[in-house]
Amino acid sequence: MPRYAGKSKKFVDDRILAQVDGPALDRQICDELFERDYTLIGGQIEDWRRAHRH
């Protein structure tokens, strides 16, 4: 799928939904969510906040 530079998230969502059938997309979303390690996110957010403080 090409990059859609300058396009909104809504536009990209609509393009994905038009090209991928619902059950396949549902499965891919579930797989991605289960692969994430939510135990690490707190530290990553704090690191990002420290790096972006003014």
C-alpha distance matrix in Angstrom:
0.0 3.8 6.7 9.1 12.3 15.3 13.9 15.5 14.5 15.6 13.4 10.2 12.1 12.9 9.5 8.6 12.1 12.0 9.4 10.8 14.6 16.8 18.5 15.5 14.0 17.6 18.0 15.0 16.3 19.8 19.0 17.6 20.6 23.1 21.8 22.6 26.1 27.5 30.8 29.4 27.8 31.2 31.9 28.6 29.0 32.6 31.6 29.1 31.9 34.4 32.2 31.6 35.1 36.9
3.8 0.0 3.8 6.3 9.2 12.5 11.8 14.1 13.9 15.5 12.8 10.1 13.0 13.8 10.5 10.7 14.4 14.1 12.2 14.1 17.9 19.9 21.9 19.1 17.3 20.7 21.4 18.3 19.1 22.7 22.0 20.1 22.9 25.6 24.1 24.4 27.7 28.9 32.1 30.3 28.6 31.8 32.2 28.7 29.0 32.4 31.2 28.4 31.1 33.5 31.0 30.2 33.7 35.2
6.7 3.8 0.0 3.8 5.8 9.3 9.2 11.6 11.7 13.9 11.6 9.0 12.3 13.8 11.2 11.6 15.3 15.6 14.4 16.1 19.8 21.2 23.4 20.8 18.4 21.4 22.3 19.0 19.2 22.8 22.3 19.8 22.3 25.2 23.7 23.4 26.4 27.4 30.4 28.5 26.4 29.4 29.8 26.2 26.2 29.5 28.3 25.4 27.9 30.3 27.8 26.7 30.2 31.6
9.1 6.3 3.8 0.0 3.8 6.3 5.6 8.5 9.4 11.3 8.7 7.1 10.9 11.9 9.9 11.3 14.7 14.8 14.5 16.6 20.1 21.3 24.0 21.8 19.1 22.0 23.5 20.5 20.2 23.9 23.9 21.4 23.4 26.7 25.6 25.0 28.0 28.5 31.7 29.8 27.4 30.1 30.8 27.2 26.7 30.0 29.1 25.9 28.0 30.6 28.3 26.7 30.0 31.1
12.3 9.2 5.8 3.8 0.0 3.8 5.5 8.7 10.4 12.9 10.8 9.9 13.5 14.9 13.3 14.8 18.0 18.4 18.3 20.2 23.7 24.7 27.2 25.1 22.2 24.9 26.3 23.2 22.5 26.2 26.1 23.2 25.0 28.3 27.0 25.9 28.6 28.9 31.8 29.7 27.1 29.5 30.0 26.3 25.7 28.7 27.6 24.2 26.1 28.6 26.0 24.3 27.5 28.3
15.3 12.5 9.3 6.3 3.8 0.0 3.8 6.7 9.6 11.7 10.1 10.3 13.8 14.9 14.2 16.1 18.8 19.3 19.9 21.9 25.1 25.8 28.6 26.9 23.8 26.1 28.0 25.1 23.9 27.6 28.0 25.0 26.3 29.8 28.8 27.5 30.0 29.9 32.8 30.8 27.9 29.9 30.6 27.1 25.9 28.8 28.0 24.4 25.9 28.5 26.1 23.9 26.8 27.2
13.9 11.8 9.2 5.6 5.5 3.8 0.0 3.8 6.7 8.2 6.3 7.1 10.4 11.2 10.8 13.0 15.4 15.9 16.9 18.9 22.0 22.5 25.5 24.1 20.9 23.2 25.4 22.7 21.5 25.2 26.0 23.3 24.5 28.1 27.5 26.4 29.2 28.9 32.1 30.5 27.5 29.7 30.8 27.4 26.2 29.3 29.0 25.4 26.8 29.8 27.7 25.5 28.4 29.1
15.5 14.1 11.6 8.5 8.7 6.7 3.8 0.0 3.8 5.3 5.2 6.5 8.6 10.0 10.9 12.6 14.4 15.6 17.1 18.6 21.2 21.1 24.1 23.1 19.7 21.5 24.0 21.6 19.9 23.4 24.6 21.9 22.6 26.3 26.1 24.7 27.5 26.8 30.1 28.8 25.6 27.6 29.1 25.9 24.3 27.5 27.6 24.1 25.2 28.4 26.8 24.5 27.1 28.0
14.5 13.9 11.7 9.4 10.4 9.6 6.7 3.8 0.0 3.8 5.4 5.1 6.0 8.5 9.8 10.5 12.2 14.1 15.5 16.3 18.7 18.2 21.0 20.1 16.5 18.1 20.5 18.2 16.2 19.7 21.0 18.3 18.9 22.6 22.6 21.3 24.2 23.5 27.0 25.9 22.8 25.0 26.7 23.6 22.2 25.6 25.9 22.7 23.9 27.3 25.9 23.9 26.6 28.0
15.6 15.5 13.9 11.3 12.9 11.7 8.2 5.3 3.8 0.0 3.8 5.5 5.0 6.1 8.6 9.9 10.5 12.2 14.4 15.4 17.4 16.8 20.0 19.6 16.1 17.6 20.5 18.8 16.8 20.2 22.0 19.9 20.3 24.0 24.5 23.5 26.5 25.7 29.3 28.5 25.4 27.6 29.6 26.8 25.2 28.6 29.2 26.0 27.1 30.6 29.4 27.3 29.7 31.1
13.4 12.8 11.6 8.7 10.8 10.1 6.3 5.2 5.4 3.8 0.0 3.8 5.5 5.2 6.3 8.8 10.0 10.7 12.6 14.5 16.9 17.2 20.5 19.7 16.6 18.8 21.5 19.5 18.2 21.9 23.2 21.2 22.2 25.8 26.0 25.3 28.4 28.1 31.7 30.7 27.8 30.2 31.9 28.8 27.5 31.0 31.2 27.9 29.2 32.6 31.0 29.0 31.7 32.9
10.2 10.1 9.0 7.1 9.9 10.3 7.1 6.5 5.1 5.5 3.8 0.0 3.8 5.4 5.0 6.2 8.6 9.8 10.8 12.2 15.1 15.5 18.4 17.1 13.9 16.4 18.7 16.3 15.3 19.1 20.1 18.0 19.4 22.9 22.7 22.2 25.5 25.5 29.1 28.1 25.4 28.1 29.7 26.5 25.6 29.2 29.2 26.1 27.9 31.1 29.5 27.8 30.8 32.3
12.1 13.0 12.3 10.9 13.5 13.8 10.4 8.6 6.0 5.0 5.5 3.8 0.0 3.8 5.5 5.2 6.2 8.6 10.1 10.6 12.8 12.5 15.5 14.8 11.4 13.4 16.1 14.3 12.9 16.5 18.0 16.3 17.3 20.8 21.2 20.9 24.2 24.1 27.8 27.2 24.6 27.3 29.2 26.3 25.4 29.0 29.4 26.6 28.2 31.6 30.4 28.8 31.6 33.4
12.9 13.8 13.8 11.9 14.9 14.9 11.2 10.0 8.5 6.1 5.2 5.4 3.8 0.0 3.8 5.5 5.1 6.1 8.8 10.2 12.1 12.2 15.8 15.4 12.6 14.8 17.7 16.4 15.4 18.9 20.6 19.3 20.4 23.8 24.4 24.3 27.8 27.6 31.4 30.9 28.3 31.0 33.0 30.1 29.1 32.8 33.2 30.3 31.8 35.2 33.9 32.2 34.9 36.5
9.5 10.5 11.2 9.9 13.3 14.2 10.8 10.9 9.8 8.6 6.3 5.0 5.5 3.8 0.0 3.8 5.5 5.1 6.4 8.8 11.6 12.8 16.0 14.9 12.5 15.4 17.7 16.0 15.8 19.5 20.5 19.3 21.0 24.2 24.3 24.6 28.1 28.4 32.1 31.4 29.0 32.0 33.6 30.6 29.9 33.6 33.6 30.7 32.6 35.8 34.2 32.7 35.7 37.3
8.6 10.7 11.6 11.3 14.8 16.1 13.0 12.6 10.5 9.9 8.8 6.2 5.2 5.5 3.8 0.0 3.8 5.4 5.2 6.0 9.0 10.0 12.9 11.4 8.8 11.9 14.0 12.2 12.2 15.9 16.8 15.7 17.7 20.6 20.8 21.4 25.0 25.6 29.3 28.8 26.6 29.8 31.5 28.5 28.2 31.9 32.0 29.4 31.5 34.6 33.2 32.0 35.1 37.0
12.1 14.4 15.3 14.7 18.0 18.8 15.4 14.4 12.2 10.5 10.0 8.6 6.2 5.1 5.5 3.8 0.0 3.8 5.5 5.5 7.0 7.4 10.9 10.5 8.1 10.6 13.4 12.5 12.4 15.6 17.2 16.8 18.2 21.1 21.9 22.6 26.2 26.5 30.3 30.2 28.1 31.1 33.1 30.4 29.9 33.7 34.1 31.6 33.4 36.7 35.6 34.3 37.2 39.2
12.0 14.1 15.6 14.8 18.4 19.3 15.9 15.6 14.1 12.2 10.7 9.8 8.6 6.1 5.1 5.4 3.8 0.0 3.8 6.0 7.6 9.4 12.9 12.3 10.9 13.7 16.2 15.4 15.8 19.0 20.3 20.0 21.7 24.5 25.1 26.0 29.7 30.1 33.9 33.7 31.5 34.6 36.5 33.7 33.2 36.9 37.2 34.5 36.4 39.7 38.3 37.0 39.9 41.7
9.4 12.2 14.4 14.5 18.3 19.9 16.9 17.1 15.5 14.4 12.6 10.8 10.1 8.8 6.4 5.2 5.5 3.8 0.0 3.8 6.7 9.5 12.2 10.7 9.8 13.3 14.9 13.7 15.0 18.1 18.8 18.7 20.9 23.4 23.6 24.9 28.6 29.5 33.2 32.8 31.1 34.3 36.0 33.1 33.0 36.8 36.7 34.2 36.5 39.6 38.0 37.0 40.2 42.1
10.8 14.1 16.1 16.6 20.2 21.9 18.9 18.6 16.3 15.4 14.5 12.2 10.6 10.2 8.8 6.0 5.5 6.0 3.8 0.0 3.8 6.5 8.6 6.9 6.3 9.8 11.2 10.4 11.9 14.8 15.5 15.8 18.0 20.2 20.7 22.2 26.0 27.0 30.7 30.6 29.1 32.4 34.2 31.5 31.7 35.4 35.5 33.3 35.6 38.7 37.5 36.7 39.8 42.0
14.6 17.9 19.8 20.1 23.7 25.1 22.0 21.2 18.7 17.4 16.9 15.1 12.8 12.1 11.6 9.0 7.0 7.6 6.7 3.8 0.0 3.8 5.9 5.7 6.3 8.7 10.3 10.9 12.4 14.5 15.7 16.8 18.6 20.5 21.6 23.3 27.0 27.9 31.6 32.0 30.5 33.8 35.8 33.4 33.5 37.3 37.6 35.6 37.8 40.9 40.0 39.2 42.2 44.5
16.8 19.9 21.2 21.3 24.7 25.8 22.5 21.1 18.2 16.8 17.2 15.5 12.5 12.2 12.8 10.0 7.4 9.4 9.5 6.5 3.8 0.0 3.8 5.5 5.2 6.0 8.6 10.0 10.5 12.3 14.2 15.4 16.5 18.4 20.1 21.6 25.2 25.8 29.4 30.2 28.6 31.7 34.0 31.9 31.8 35.5 36.2 34.3 36.2 39.5 38.9 38.0 40.8 43.3
18.5 21.9 23.4 24.0 27.2 28.6 25.5 24.1 21.0 20.0 20.5 18.4 15.5 15.8 16.0 12.9 10.9 12.9 12.2 8.6 5.9 3.8 0.0 3.8 5.4 5.0 6.2 8.7 9.9 10.6 12.3 14.4 15.5 16.7 18.5 20.6 24.1 24.9 28.4 29.4 28.3 31.5 33.7 31.9 32.1 35.7 36.5 34.9 37.0 40.1 39.6 39.1 41.9 44.6
15.5 19.1 20.8 21.8 25.1 26.9 24.1 23.1 20.1 19.6 19.7 17.1 14.8 15.4 14.9 11.4 10.5 12.3 10.7 6.9 5.7 5.5 3.8 0.0 3.8 5.5 5.2 6.3 8.7 10.0 10.7 12.5 14.5 15.6 16.7 19.0 22.6 23.9 27.4 28.0 27.0 30.5 32.4 30.3 30.8 34.5 34.8 33.3 35.6 38.6 37.8 37.5 40.5 43.2
14.0 17.3 18.4 19.1 22.2 23.8 20.9 19.7 16.5 16.1 16.6 13.9 11.4 12.6 12.5 8.8 8.1 10.9 9.8 6.3 6.3 5.2 5.4 3.8 0.0 3.8 5.4 5.1 6.1 8.6 9.8 10.6 12.4 14.4 15.5 17.1 20.8 21.7 25.3 25.8 24.4 27.7 29.7 27.5 27.7 31.5 31.9 30.2 32.4 35.5 34.7 34.2 37.1 39.7
17.6 20.7 21.4 22.0 24.9 26.1 23.2 21.5 18.1 17.6 18.8 16.4 13.4 14.8 15.4 11.9 10.6 13.7 13.3 9.8 8.7 6.0 5.0 5.5 3.8 0.0 3.8 5.5 5.2 6.2 8.6 10.1 10.7 12.4 14.4 16.0 19.5 20.1 23.7 24.6 23.4 26.5 28.8 27.0 27.1 30.8 31.6 30.1 32.1 35.3 34.9 34.4 37.2 39.9
18.0 21.4 22.3 23.5 26.3 28.0 25.4 24.0 20.5 20.5 21.5 18.7 16.1 17.7 17.7 14.0 13.4 16.2 14.9 11.2 10.3 8.6 6.2 5.2 5.4 3.8 0.0 3.8 5.5 5.2 6.2 8.7 10.0 10.7 12.4 14.7 18.2 19.4 22.7 23.7 23.0 26.4 28.4 26.7 27.3 30.9 31.5 30.3 32.6 35.5 35.1 35.1 37.9 40.9
15.0 18.3 19.0 20.5 23.2 25.1 22.7 21.6 18.2 18.8 19.5 16.3 14.3 16.4 16.0 12.2 12.5 15.4 13.7 10.4 10.9 10.0 8.7 6.3 5.1 5.5 3.8 0.0 3.8 5.5 5.1 6.2 8.7 10.1 10.7 12.8 16.5 18.0 21.4 21.8 21.0 24.5 26.2 24.2 24.9 28.6 28.8 27.5 30.0 32.8 32.2 32.2 35.2 38.1
16.3 19.1 19.2 20.2 22.5 23.9 21.5 19.9 16.2 16.8 18.2 15.3 12.9 15.4 15.8 12.2 12.4 15.8 15.0 11.9 12.4 10.5 9.9 8.7 6.1 5.2 5.5 3.8 0.0 3.8 5.4 5.2 6.2 8.7 10.0 11.2 14.8 15.6 19.2 19.8 18.5 21.8 23.9 21.9 22.3 25.9 26.6 25.2 27.4 30.4 30.0 29.8 32.6 35.5
19.8 22.7 22.8 23.9 26.2 27.6 25.2 23.4 19.7 20.2 21.9 19.1 16.5 18.9 19.5 15.9 15.6 19.0 18.1 14.8 14.5 12.3 10.6 10.0 8.6 6.2 5.2 5.5 3.8 0.0 3.8 5.5 5.2 6.2 8.6 10.4 13.6 14.4 17.8 19.0 18.3 21.5 23.7 22.3 22.8 26.3 27.2 26.3 28.4 31.3 31.2 31.3 33.9 37.0
19.0 22.0 22.3 23.9 26.1 28.0 26.0 24.6 21.0 22.0 23.2 20.1 18.0 20.6 20.5 16.8 17.2 20.3 18.8 15.5 15.7 14.2 12.3 10.7 9.8 8.6 6.2 5.1 5.4 3.8 0.0 3.8 5.5 5.3 6.2 9.0 12.3 14.1 17.2 18.1 17.9 21.4 23.1 21.5 22.7 26.1 26.4 25.8 28.3 30.9 30.6 31.0 33.9 37.0
17.6 20.1 19.8 21.4 23.2 25.0 23.3 21.9 18.3 19.9 21.2 18.0 16.3 19.3 19.3 15.7 16.8 20.0 18.7 15.8 16.8 15.4 14.4 12.5 10.6 10.1 8.7 6.2 5.2 5.5 3.8 0.0 3.8 5.5 5.2 6.6 10.3 12.0 15.3 15.6 14.9 18.5 20.1 18.2 19.3 22.8 23.0 22.2 24.7 27.4 26.9 27.3 30.2 33.3
20.6 22.9 22.3 23.4 25.0 26.3 24.5 22.6 18.9 20.3 22.2 19.4 17.3 20.4 21.0 17.7 18.2 21.7 20.9 18.0 18.6 16.5 15.5 14.5 12.4 10.7 10.0 8.7 6.2 5.2 5.5 3.8 0.0 3.8 5.5 5.6 8.8 9.5 13.0 14.0 13.1 16.4 18.5 17.1 17.8 21.2 22.1 21.4 23.5 26.3 26.4 26.6 29.2 32.4
23.1 25.6 25.2 26.7 28.3 29.8 28.1 26.3 22.6 24.0 25.8 22.9 20.8 23.8 24.2 20.6 21.1 24.5 23.4 20.2 20.5 18.4 16.7 15.6 14.4 12.4 10.7 10.1 8.7 6.2 5.3 5.5 3.8 0.0 3.8 5.6 8.0 9.5 12.3 13.8 14.0 17.2 19.1 18.2 19.4 22.5 23.3 23.1 25.4 27.8 28.1 28.8 31.2 34.7
21.8 24.1 23.7 25.6 27.0 28.8 27.5 26.1 22.6 24.5 26.0 22.7 21.2 24.4 24.3 20.8 21.9 25.1 23.6 20.7 21.6 20.1 18.5 16.7 15.5 14.4 12.4 10.7 10.0 8.6 6.2 5.2 5.5 3.8 0.0 3.8 6.5 9.3 11.8 12.4 12.9 16.5 17.7 16.4 18.2 21.3 21.5 21.4 24.1 26.2 26.2 27.2 29.9 33.3
22.6 24.4 23.4 25.0 25.9 27.5 26.4 24.7 21.3 23.5 25.3 22.2 20.9 24.3 24.6 21.4 22.6 26.0 24.9 22.2 23.3 21.6 20.6 19.0 17.1 16.0 14.7 12.8 11.2 10.4 9.0 6.6 5.6 5.6 3.8 0.0 3.8 6.0 8.9 9.1 9.2 12.8 14.1 12.9 14.5 17.5 17.9 17.9 20.4 22.6 22.7 23.7 26.3 29.7
26.1 27.7 26.4 28.0 28.6 30.0 29.2 27.5 24.2 26.5 28.4 25.5 24.2 27.8 28.1 25.0 26.2 29.7 28.6 26.0 27.0 25.2 24.1 22.6 20.8 19.5 18.2 16.5 14.8 13.6 12.3 10.3 8.8 8.0 6.5 3.8 0.0 3.8 5.4 6.0 7.3 10.4 11.6 11.2 13.2 15.6 16.2 16.9 19.2 21.1 21.6 23.0 25.2 28.9
27.5 28.9 27.4 28.5 28.9 29.9 28.9 26.8 23.5 25.7 28.1 25.5 24.1 27.6 28.4 25.6 26.5 30.1 29.5 27.0 27.9 25.8 24.9 23.9 21.7 20.1 19.4 18.0 15.6 14.4 14.1 12.0 9.5 9.5 9.3 6.0 3.8 0.0 3.8 5.4 5.3 7.9 10.1 10.2 11.2 13.7 15.1 15.7 17.4 19.5 20.6 21.6 23.5 27.1
30.8 32.1 30.4 31.7 31.8 32.8 32.1 30.1 27.0 29.3 31.7 29.1 27.8 31.4 32.1 29.3 30.3 33.9 33.2 30.7 31.6 29.4 28.4 27.4 25.3 23.7 22.7 21.4 19.2 17.8 17.2 15.3 13.0 12.3 11.8 8.9 5.4 3.8 0.0 3.8 5.8 7.0 8.5 9.8 11.4 12.9 14.3 15.8 17.3 18.9 20.3 21.8 23.3 27.1
29.4 30.3 28.5 29.8 29.7 30.8 30.5 28.8 25.9 28.5 30.7 28.1 27.2 30.9 31.4 28.8 30.2 33.7 32.8 30.6 32.0 30.2 29.4 28.0 25.8 24.6 23.7 21.8 19.8 19.0 18.1 15.6 14.0 13.8 12.4 9.1 6.0 5.4 3.8 0.0 3.8 5.7 5.8 6.5 8.9 10.4 11.0 12.7 14.7 15.9 17.0 18.8 20.6 24.3
27.8 28.6 26.4 27.4 27.1 27.9 27.5 25.6 22.8 25.4 27.8 25.4 24.6 28.3 29.0 26.6 28.1 31.5 31.1 29.1 30.5 28.6 28.3 27.0 24.4 23.4 23.0 21.0 18.5 18.3 17.9 14.9 13.1 14.0 12.9 9.2 7.3 5.3 5.8 3.8 0.0 3.8 5.5 5.0 6.1 8.6 9.8 10.5 12.2 14.2 15.3 16.4 18.3 21.9
31.2 31.8 29.4 30.1 29.5 29.9 29.7 27.6 25.0 27.6 30.2 28.1 27.3 31.0 32.0 29.8 31.1 34.6 34.3 32.4 33.8 31.7 31.5 30.5 27.7 26.5 26.4 24.5 21.8 21.5 21.4 18.5 16.4 17.2 16.5 12.8 10.4 7.9 7.0 5.7 3.8 0.0 3.8 5.5 5.2 6.3 8.7 10.0 10.7 12.5 14.4 15.5 16.6 20.4
31.9 32.2 29.8 30.8 30.0 30.6 30.8 29.1 26.7 29.6 31.9 29.7 29.2 33.0 33.6 31.5 33.1 36.5 36.0 34.2 35.8 34.0 33.7 32.4 29.7 28.8 28.4 26.2 23.9 23.7 23.1 20.1 18.5 19.1 17.7 14.1 11.6 10.1 8.5 5.8 5.5 3.8 0.0 3.8 5.4 5.1 6.1 8.6 9.9 10.6 12.3 14.3 15.5 19.3
28.6 28.7 26.2 27.2 26.3 27.1 27.4 25.9 23.6 26.8 28.8 26.5 26.3 30.1 30.6 28.5 30.4 33.7 33.1 31.5 33.4 31.9 31.9 30.3 27.5 27.0 26.7 24.2 21.9 22.3 21.5 18.2 17.1 18.2 16.4 12.9 11.2 10.2 9.8 6.5 5.0 5.5 3.8 0.0 3.8 5.4 5.1 6.2 8.6 10.0 10.6 12.4 14.4 18.1
29.0 29.0 26.2 26.7 25.7 25.9 26.2 24.3 22.2 25.2 27.5 25.6 25.4 29.1 29.9 28.2 29.9 33.2 33.0 31.7 33.5 31.8 32.1 30.8 27.7 27.1 27.3 24.9 22.3 22.8 22.7 19.3 17.8 19.4 18.2 14.5 13.2 11.2 11.4 8.9 6.1 5.2 5.4 3.8 0.0 3.8 5.4 5.1 6.2 8.7 9.9 10.6 12.2 15.9
32.6 32.4 29.5 30.0 28.7 28.8 29.3 27.5 25.6 28.6 31.0 29.2 29.0 32.8 33.6 31.9 33.7 36.9 36.8 35.4 37.3 35.5 35.7 34.5 31.5 30.8 30.9 28.6 25.9 26.3 26.1 22.8 21.2 22.5 21.3 17.5 15.6 13.7 12.9 10.4 8.6 6.3 5.1 5.4 3.8 0.0 3.8 5.4 5.0 6.2 8.6 9.9 10.6 14.4
31.6 31.2 28.3 29.1 27.6 28.0 29.0 27.6 25.9 29.2 31.2 29.2 29.4 33.2 33.6 32.0 34.1 37.2 36.7 35.5 37.6 36.2 36.5 34.8 31.9 31.6 31.5 28.8 26.6 27.2 26.4 23.0 22.1 23.3 21.5 17.9 16.2 15.1 14.3 11.0 9.8 8.7 6.1 5.1 5.4 3.8 0.0 3.8 5.5 5.2 6.3 8.7 10.3 13.9
29.1 28.4 25.4 25.9 24.2 24.4 25.4 24.1 22.7 26.0 27.9 26.1 26.6 30.3 30.7 29.4 31.6 34.5 34.2 33.3 35.6 34.3 34.9 33.3 30.2 30.1 30.3 27.5 25.2 26.3 25.8 22.2 21.4 23.1 21.4 17.9 16.9 15.7 15.8 12.7 10.5 10.0 8.6 6.2 5.1 5.4 3.8 0.0 3.8 5.5 5.1 6.2 8.7 12.2
31.9 31.1 27.9 28.0 26.1 25.9 26.8 25.2 23.9 27.1 29.2 27.9 28.2 31.8 32.6 31.5 33.4 36.4 36.5 35.6 37.8 36.2 37.0 35.6 32.4 32.1 32.6 30.0 27.4 28.4 28.3 24.7 23.5 25.4 24.1 20.4 19.2 17.4 17.3 14.7 12.2 10.7 9.9 8.6 6.2 5.0 5.5 3.8 0.0 3.8 5.4 5.2 6.1 9.8
34.4 33.5 30.3 30.6 28.6 28.5 29.8 28.4 27.3 30.6 32.6 31.1 31.6 35.2 35.8 34.6 36.7 39.7 39.6 38.7 40.9 39.5 40.1 38.6 35.5 35.3 35.5 32.8 30.4 31.3 30.9 27.4 26.3 27.8 26.2 22.6 21.1 19.5 18.9 15.9 14.2 12.5 10.6 10.0 8.7 6.2 5.2 5.5 3.8 0.0 3.8 5.5 5.5 9.1
32.2 31.0 27.8 28.3 26.0 26.1 27.7 26.8 25.9 29.4 31.0 29.5 30.4 33.9 34.2 33.2 35.6 38.3 38.0 37.5 40.0 38.9 39.6 37.8 34.7 34.9 35.1 32.2 30.0 31.2 30.6 26.9 26.4 28.1 26.2 22.7 21.6 20.6 20.3 17.0 15.3 14.4 12.3 10.6 9.9 8.6 6.3 5.1 5.4 3.8 0.0 3.8 5.9 8.8
31.6 30.2 26.7 26.7 24.3 23.9 25.5 24.5 23.9 27.3 29.0 27.8 28.8 32.2 32.7 32.0 34.3 37.0 37.0 36.7 39.2 38.0 39.1 37.5 34.2 34.4 35.1 32.2 29.8 31.3 31.0 27.3 26.6 28.8 27.2 23.7 23.0 21.6 21.8 18.8 16.4 15.5 14.3 12.4 10.6 9.9 8.7 6.2 5.2 5.5 3.8 0.0 3.8 6.4
35.1 33.7 30.2 30.0 27.5 26.8 28.4 27.1 26.6 29.7 31.7 30.8 31.6 34.9 35.7 35.1 37.2 39.9 40.2 39.8 42.2 40.8 41.9 40.5 37.1 37.2 37.9 35.2 32.6 33.9 33.9 30.2 29.2 31.2 29.9 26.3 25.2 23.5 23.3 20.6 18.3 16.6 15.5 14.4 12.2 10.6 10.3 8.7 6.1 5.5 5.9 3.8 0.0 3.8
36.9 35.2 31.6 31.1 28.3 27.2 29.1 28.0 28.0 31.1 32.9 32.3 33.4 36.5 37.3 37.0 39.2 41.7 42.1 42.0 44.5 43.3 44.6 43.2 39.7 39.9 40.9 38.1 35.5 37.0 37.0 33.3 32.4 34.7 33.3 29.7 28.9 27.1 27.1 24.3 21.9 20.4 19.3 18.1 15.9 14.4 13.9 12.2 9.8 9.1 8.8 6.4 3.8 0.0
